[in-house]
């Protein structure tokens, strides 16, 4: 799952060297934490969230093929602190 997300994100951002993806698996659920450079955050989210929704759909297709659930978290920097926005992708 991590390899698919890495491939997609590297082709979207302007600073692919700053991509960090943490993957954990347990009980049939794969959790992915995506961190990108703050200047690339808009490219990942897209206009009205279209890009992140498309990424979720692609991960869902892969999850169905692997018979697992996927939880994608986007590490979204704020003005003074970082928070994690939960974007649950379930099959």
Secondary structure, 3 states (H helix, E strand, C coil): CHHHHHHHHHCCCCCHHHCEEEEEEECCEEEEEEECCHHHHHHHHCHHHHHHHHHHHHHHHHHHHHCCEEEEEEEEECCCCEEEEEEEECC
